[in-house]
Amino acid sequence: MRWALVRVSLAVTVMVVLAFAVPLGLVIKEMAKDRAFSNAERWAATIGPTLSIATDRASLEKAVMSTDVGSAGRMAVHIPAEDKAGKSDKTAEAGKVAGVPLEIGQRRASQRDLETTRRLGRASISEVPGGSALLQPTALASGQIAVVEVFVPEEDVSNGVATAWLVLAGVGVALIVGSVAVADRLGVRMVQPARRLAGAAHDLGEGKLGARVPEEGPTELRSAAVAFNSMADQVVQLLANERELAADLSHRLRTPLTVLRLNAASLGEGPAAEQTRAAVQQLEREVDTIIRTARDQRPQTQGPLGAGTGCDASEVVRERMAFWSALAEDEGRKVRLAGVDRPVRIPVGRPELAAVLDALLGNVFRHTPEGTAFSVDVHNGDDAVIVLVSDAGPGITDPEAAMTRGNGGERAGSTGLGLDIVRRVAESTGGDVRIGHSVLGGTEVRIWIGLDGRRATDGRHGHRLGRRKRGAYR
């Protein structure tokens, strides 16, 4: 917008300057020309009184030399030849030869131009080498017409024109620069509030709930800033209400959990009793975590799930597989675990990765028949870590619908939130999630976890790496 205003102002100012400067420059040129020939007419008129009383050479030469232009050799007087009878004595006294015209000074105009001026009886301008010649007819006492010629050099005609044009050009450039500067300042005054508004919207989108915009600038941008701040306040209030609701709903689980914990304590000894008590303890920890997280209303500066705290993926996978392997043994499921023999650091918090594994393994137990085998593989690459959860079940016919949040699709009893949790954790690291066919014959969920924070643009790079690693696994 800023540069658009500058360009528009520049174009308009240039057009205005040209519209006024060009005609004014031509007028100045004509005025200089008129001034030069007016001066020439004035000098020619000074010889008129002398011609009216004397036509002898000596008097005329004295009169011509008494003028500035005459002394500079730029004035000439042309008197026609005497052709009337009875005037030969006067002609001789005037220094003339009968039948021969008298010329004082240097003649530059052609004889034809002189004759034309005498015939017309009015002043004319004749083009001559180096400039122009003003031809001024003057009546003599004898009734003849003499012509006074004043030479006007080209430099006199254009005297002062170049200076005037330079002044006009300077004024035009100053106007253009001034208009561009004013347009630039106006553009800055409009662009800066717009940039602040865009920056605040970007910050709000990244989870910085305290982002607000100063209500300044043009009226329209002030209105937009007021609307944005009002929207941000409403978003903060809505999020606070949702946190409180989530905390309240989670807190309501404490009562049945207390009863469940007491009942689990009375189960006695045995593997099933220990598993039940461990599950109740984990459920209590998860509920407490949900309550604390829901009541924490500080603006988030990292990923939505706290990505970036980091954990050892191998340790978390071993821990969760120890829990699910016991259930798998009860249902006769064959379990395979690979790639967890050495530490694998990932930029995902321990609770988040545990929630991802529980969501995927819980889906295996809920949506595949008893006795269905499954496996978990961890592959550590240079820029990513891939976690594969595969099963030998019937598979998923519509992976895209399964990845839609809140859409249980074909899976009975599914809320559609588990895979969305997995997707959000992966995307918080710049990775992604893909659903395909596993080597076991059922579903394979591939979780690409980025190690350098770069978001995958199209997912094809991670997909190729996933196939390569799976090939090694097979």
ABEGO torsion letter per residue (X at the ends): XAAAAAAAAAAAAAAAAAAAAAAAAAAAAAAAAAAAAAAAAAAAAAAAAAAAABABAAAAAAAAAABAAAAAGABBBBBBBBABBGAAAAAAAAGBBBGBBBBBEBBABBAAAAAAAAAAGBBBBBBBBGEBBBBBBBBBAAGBBBBBBBBBBAAAAABGAAAAAAAAAAAAAAAAAAAAAAAAAAAAAAAAAAAAAAAAAAAAAAGBAABBBBBBEBAAAAAAAAAAAAAAAAAAAAAAAAAAAAAAAAAAAAAAAAAAAAAAAAAEBEAAAAAAAAAAAAAAAAAAAAAAAAABABBBABBAAGBGAEBBAAAAAAAAAAAAAAAAAAAGBBBBBBGAABBBBBABBAAAAAAAAAAAAAAAAAABBBGBBBBBBBBBBAABBBBBBBBABAEBABAAAAABBGBAEABBGBAGAAAAAAAAAAAAAGBBBBBBBBAAGBBBBBBBBBAAGBBBAAGAAAAAAAAAAAAAAX
